[in-house]
Amino acid sequence: MKFRLDTFTLLLLGAIVLATLLPVRGDAAAALATAGTVAVALLFFLHGAALSREQIVAGATHWRLHIIITAFTFVFFPLVVLPINEISSFAPQWMPPDLGLGFLYLGVLPSAVSSSIAYTAMAKGNVPAAICSAAASNVFGMMLTPFLLLLLVSTSGGGDFSVAEALRDIVLQLLLPFAVGHGLRPWLGGFMARHETLSSRYDQCVIWLIVYSAFSHSVASGLWQNLPLNAILLAIALCFALLGFFMVMAMFVVRRLGFSLEDEAAVVFCGSKKSLASGLPMAKVLFSGHPGFGMIVLPIMCYNQIQVIVGAMLAKKYQARIKAASAAASHPAE
């Protein structure tokens, strides 16, 4: 089976190359940062307007499945990434401190909404449950992510993370626009439903802007001089290991608890994925002006591309298994 990078992935890689060759500096960098702040606020305003309460209610009754997904996303994942940050203490040449902080940040991010639901649907899994869990993960993630990050940073004893400023910015730039957008949903919901493609394109534009701005700032601060090739290779290897570990663990737990194959697909995809769409905008708020921003967001960018490729492969396998099980149930052996 052949895979190729999609257009958006190529655009993100292009943003990194462009920032490396032509980083924005001075007044232009300040203007770009302001534009990014406004764009992120509008992004969460639109997400608030698009979120359907009916979708959340539709899958809310499957509470055991949601507890498992939430536990994987906000409990087990943060605990597993915590030791990774410790590598920077005794092997900084392999794991610079900002890269270690990036893995802590990856661990506390919510699940990816669109890809979790898309792959669950492709696999013929429990789509309503995936919608409910992924949406709830992102809503609660806006509140949980900064608190969990604070807890992990405090536990590991690293970073100069400003909690008060981060929480203030989260409220003003993320939660408030989201709440206002959701409050206006009766008037904007129809427009959002008719223009889902336009909304998706805007999400991608904001992410591209954040990547270019972030890497421009980091390149100007000496990103590539401070981030050796072995650290990049280690980050990629760790992302593969994390994704594989949580997919296998999700399968094991769900099967031991006796869930259906459709539920297993929802847990595997929702419980192992991390949101680039939420992660980069929140990172811009949490680590605004941090000279190591490029290193901090590198793990989530690597993890996102890996989960897309591996998820596509696994969804096809689940699809075949679920179709075979459905066919066997429809035509039992006599």
matplotlib code that plots the C-alpha trace (Angstrom):
import matplotlib.pyplot as plt

x = [0.0, 1.4, 1.1, 2.0, 2.0, -1.2, -1.2, -1.6, 1.4, 3.5, 2.4, 3.4, 6.8, 7.0, 6.3, 9.2, 11.5, 10.3, 10.8, 14.3, 15.3, 13.3, 12.3, 10.2, 11.9, 11.4, 8.2, 7.0, 7.3, 5.4, 2.6, 2.5, 2.3, -0.7, -2.4, -1.9, -3.4, -6.5, -6.7, -6.6, -9.4, -11.5, -10.7, -12.1, -15.1, -16.0, -15.4, -17.8, -20.4, -20.0, -20.2, -23.6, -25.1, -27.1, -23.9, -22.6, -25.9, -26.2, -23.1, -23.2, -25.0, -22.0, -20.3, -17.9, -16.4, -16.0, -14.3, -11.8, -11.0, -10.7, -8.4, -6.1, -6.1, -5.7, -4.3, -2.3, -0.7, 0.6, 2.0, 3.8, 5.5, 6.6, 9.8, 10.7, 11.3, 13.8, 16.1, 17.0, 18.5, 21.2, 21.4, 20.6, 22.5, 19.7, 16.8, 17.2, 15.0, 12.6, 12.1, 11.4, 8.8, 7.3, 6.7, 5.1, 2.8, 2.0, 0.9, -1.7, -3.3, -6.9, -7.8, -7.9, -11.5, -11.6, -9.1, -10.5, -14.0, -12.9, -10.9, -13.6, -16.1, -13.6, -13.3, -17.1, -16.7, -19.0, -19.1, -21.6, -19.4, -16.3, -18.0, -19.1, -15.7, -13.5, -15.7, -15.8, -12.1, -11.4, -13.9, -12.5, -9.0, -9.0, -9.4, -7.4, -4.4, -2.8, -3.5, -2.1, 0.9, 1.5, 1.3, 3.8, 6.2, 6.1, 6.6, 9.6, 11.0, 11.6, 10.7, 10.0, 6.3, 4.2, 1.0, -0.9, -0.2, -1.0, -4.4, -5.3, -4.5, -6.3, -9.5, -9.3, -8.1, -9.7, -12.5, -14.2, -14.3, -15.4, -18.2, -19.4, -19.4, -21.4, -23.8, -24.4, -24.8, -28.6, -27.8, -24.5, -25.1, -26.7, -24.0, -21.3, -23.1, -23.3, -19.6, -17.8, -15.2, -14.5, -14.1, -11.7, -9.6, -9.5, -8.3, -5.5, -4.6, -4.3, -2.1, 0.1, 0.4, 1.3, 3.9, 5.6, 5.5, 6.7, 9.6, 10.6, 10.9, 12.8, 15.1, 16.0, 16.7, 19.1, 16.7, 18.8, 22.0, 20.5, 18.6, 21.0, 19.9, 20.1, 17.4, 15.1, 15.6, 14.9, 11.7, 10.4, 11.3, 9.5, 6.4, 6.2, 6.7, 4.0, 1.4, 2.1, 2.0, -1.4, -3.0, -2.0, -3.0, -6.4, -7.0, -6.0, -8.2, -11.3, -11.1, -10.6, -13.8, -15.8, -16.6, -17.7, -15.3, -17.0, -16.4, -12.8, -12.2, -13.5, -11.3, -8.2, -8.5, -9.9, -7.6, -4.3, -4.6, -3.5, -4.9, -2.7, -5.6, -6.0, -2.4, -0.8, -3.2, -3.0, 0.8, 0.8, -1.0, 0.8, 4.3, 3.9, 7.4, 9.3, 12.6, 12.3, 8.8, 9.9, 11.3, 8.2, 5.8, 8.1, 6.7, 3.1, 3.9, 5.8, 3.2, 0.4, 1.9, 2.7, -0.8, -2.3, -0.3, -0.6, -4.3, -5.1, -3.5, -5.2, -8.7, -8.6, -7.8, -10.7, -13.0, -12.2, -12.7, -15.9, -17.4, -16.4, -17.9, -21.1, -21.4, -20.9, -23.6, -26.0, -25.3, -24.7, -23.5, -26.2]
y = [0.0, 3.4, 6.6, 10.1, 13.3, 15.3, 18.9, 20.4, 18.4, 19.7, 23.2, 22.8, 21.5, 24.5, 26.9, 25.4, 25.7, 29.3, 30.3, 28.8, 30.6, 33.8, 34.3, 37.3, 39.7, 43.0, 45.0, 42.5, 39.7, 41.7, 42.4, 38.7, 37.7, 40.1, 38.7, 35.2, 36.1, 37.5, 34.6, 32.1, 33.9, 33.9, 30.2, 29.3, 31.6, 29.6, 26.3, 27.4, 28.4, 25.0, 22.7, 20.9, 20.1, 17.4, 15.6, 15.6, 14.3, 11.6, 9.7, 10.7, 7.6, 5.4, 6.6, 3.6, 4.2, 7.9, 7.3, 5.0, 7.5, 10.4, 8.4, 7.6, 11.2, 13.1, 10.5, 7.7, 9.8, 12.5, 9.9, 8.1, 11.2, 12.5, 10.3, 11.5, 15.0, 13.6, 12.6, 16.3, 16.2, 13.6, 13.7, 17.3, 16.6, 14.1, 15.9, 19.7, 21.0, 22.8, 19.6, 17.7, 20.4, 19.8, 16.1, 17.2, 19.5, 16.7, 14.5, 16.9, 17.8, 16.8, 14.2, 15.2, 15.8, 15.5, 12.7, 10.7, 10.8, 10.4, 7.3, 5.8, 6.4, 4.9, 1.8, 1.5, 2.0, 3.7, 7.2, 8.8, 7.8, 9.1, 12.5, 12.8, 11.9, 13.9, 17.0, 16.8, 16.1, 19.4, 21.4, 20.2, 20.2, 24.0, 24.0, 20.8, 21.3, 24.3, 22.7, 19.4, 21.1, 23.0, 19.8, 18.0, 20.9, 21.3, 17.5, 17.4, 20.6, 22.2, 25.2, 28.8, 28.4, 31.4, 29.9, 33.1, 34.6, 31.4, 31.0, 34.6, 34.2, 30.9, 32.6, 35.7, 34.2, 30.8, 30.2, 33.6, 33.5, 29.9, 30.7, 33.7, 31.7, 28.9, 31.5, 32.8, 29.3, 29.8, 32.5, 31.2, 27.4, 27.3, 29.3, 27.1, 23.9, 25.3, 26.3, 23.4, 23.3, 27.1, 26.6, 23.7, 25.8, 28.6, 26.1, 25.1, 28.7, 29.6, 26.5, 27.5, 31.0, 29.8, 27.4, 30.0, 32.6, 30.2, 28.8, 32.3, 33.3, 30.1, 30.3, 33.9, 32.6, 29.9, 26.9, 24.8, 25.6, 24.4, 21.4, 18.6, 16.0, 13.2, 15.1, 15.3, 11.6, 10.7, 12.9, 11.0, 7.6, 8.5, 9.7, 6.3, 4.5, 6.6, 6.1, 2.3, 1.9, 3.6, 1.9, -1.5, -0.6, 0.7, -2.6, -4.6, -2.7, -2.6, -6.3, -7.2, -5.2, -6.9, -4.0, -4.5, -4.2, -0.9, 0.5, -0.7, 1.3, 4.5, 4.0, 3.2, 6.3, 8.8, 7.6, 7.6, 10.8, 14.3, 17.5, 19.6, 22.0, 22.7, 22.1, 24.8, 27.6, 26.8, 26.6, 30.1, 31.3, 29.2, 29.8, 33.2, 34.7, 31.7, 31.5, 27.7, 27.6, 25.7, 22.9, 22.8, 22.3, 19.8, 16.7, 17.5, 18.2, 14.9, 13.0, 14.5, 13.3, 9.8, 9.4, 10.4, 7.7, 4.9, 5.8, 5.4, 1.9, 0.8, 2.1, -0.1, -3.1, -2.4, -1.8, -5.3, -6.9, -5.2, -5.9, -9.6, -9.7, -8.1, -10.5, -13.5, -12.2, -11.8, -15.3, -17.5, -21.0, -23.5]
z = [0.0, -1.1, 1.0, 0.0, 1.9, 1.6, 0.4, 3.9, 5.2, 2.3, 3.1, 6.7, 5.6, 3.2, 6.1, 8.0, 5.0, 4.3, 7.9, 7.8, 4.6, 5.1, 8.8, 9.5, 11.9, 13.7, 13.2, 10.6, 13.2, 15.8, 13.2, 12.3, 16.0, 16.5, 13.4, 14.7, 18.1, 16.4, 14.0, 16.9, 18.8, 15.6, 15.2, 18.6, 18.1, 14.9, 16.7, 19.4, 16.8, 15.0, 18.0, 18.1, 21.5, 19.8, 18.7, 22.2, 23.7, 21.0, 22.2, 25.9, 27.1, 26.4, 29.5, 30.0, 26.6, 27.2, 30.5, 28.9, 26.1, 28.6, 30.8, 27.9, 26.7, 30.0, 32.5, 31.0, 28.1, 30.5, 32.9, 30.1, 28.6, 32.0, 32.1, 28.5, 29.9, 32.3, 29.4, 29.1, 32.6, 31.9, 28.0, 26.9, 23.6, 22.8, 24.4, 24.8, 27.6, 25.3, 23.3, 26.6, 27.4, 24.0, 24.9, 28.1, 26.1, 23.6, 26.5, 27.9, 24.6, 23.7, 21.1, 17.4, 16.5, 12.7, 12.2, 15.2, 13.8, 10.1, 10.9, 13.1, 10.2, 7.7, 10.0, 10.3, 14.0, 16.6, 15.0, 17.5, 20.4, 18.6, 17.9, 21.5, 23.0, 20.5, 20.9, 24.7, 24.8, 23.0, 25.0, 28.3, 26.9, 26.8, 30.5, 31.4, 29.2, 31.0, 34.4, 33.5, 31.9, 35.1, 37.1, 34.8, 34.7, 38.5, 38.9, 36.6, 38.0, 34.6, 32.5, 33.2, 32.5, 33.6, 34.9, 35.7, 32.3, 30.5, 32.3, 31.6, 27.9, 27.7, 29.1, 26.9, 23.7, 23.7, 26.2, 25.9, 22.0, 22.2, 24.6, 22.6, 19.4, 21.0, 22.4, 18.9, 17.4, 16.9, 14.4, 13.0, 13.1, 9.7, 8.1, 9.7, 8.5, 4.9, 4.9, 6.6, 3.8, 4.3, 8.0, 7.5, 5.2, 7.7, 10.4, 8.1, 7.3, 11.0, 11.6, 8.7, 10.0, 13.5, 12.2, 10.0, 12.7, 15.4, 13.3, 12.2, 15.8, 16.7, 13.7, 14.6, 18.2, 16.9, 16.6, 14.2, 16.0, 19.3, 17.9, 16.7, 14.1, 16.7, 18.8, 15.8, 15.1, 18.7, 18.7, 15.6, 17.2, 20.4, 18.5, 16.7, 20.1, 21.9, 19.1, 18.9, 22.7, 23.1, 20.2, 21.6, 25.1, 23.9, 22.1, 25.1, 27.6, 25.3, 24.6, 28.3, 29.1, 26.4, 24.1, 20.5, 17.6, 16.6, 20.1, 19.9, 16.8, 18.4, 21.5, 19.5, 17.3, 19.9, 22.7, 20.8, 18.7, 19.7, 18.2, 16.0, 15.3, 19.0, 20.0, 17.9, 18.8, 22.5, 22.3, 20.8, 23.8, 26.4, 25.1, 23.5, 22.9, 24.1, 22.1, 22.0, 20.6, 17.5, 19.7, 21.9, 19.0, 17.1, 18.9, 18.1, 14.5, 14.2, 16.1, 13.9, 10.6, 12.1, 13.4, 10.1, 8.2, 10.7, 11.3, 7.6, 7.6, 10.7, 9.7, 6.6, 8.7, 11.1, 8.1, 6.8, 10.2, 11.0, 7.6, 7.9, 11.4, 10.1, 7.2, 9.5, 11.9, 8.9, 7.6, 10.6, 9.9, 10.0]

ax = plt.figure().add_subplot(projection="3d")
ax.plot(x, y, z, "-o")
ax.set_aspect("equal")
plt.show()
